[in-house]
Amino acid sequence: MTKKISKMMYGLMDKVMSTCDVITMRVSESMDHNLSFGAKMQMRMHIMGCKFCREYEKQLLAIKAILAKCAEMNAAADDKDLVLDKAARVRIKESLKET
């Protein structure tokens, strides 16, 4: 009887828990898209018990934060590059008058 219950429990756990391959794909997907409630819960349950997938999620979140900061810095730099100083504006006006 104990073996039968044990076998049932393992079967249930296999259905509820996914492999690390599946979970790492879900973690990555969750960074860009909303997951279904079931997929999100399955991912959370796995991550609670798997230190490797938990670490993977932390690393992806860190990379995402760094890339967001880089994009923010590039946008600020691009805005500064779009503003011409007074001397450049004068040279352009003079050049346009000549043509």
Buried (B, 14 or more C-beta within 10 A) or exposed (E): EEEEEEEEEEEEEEEEBBEEEBBBEBBEEBEEEEBEEEBEEBBEBBBEEBEEBBEBBEEBEEEEEEEEEEEEEEEEEEEEEEEEEEEEEEEEEEEEEEE
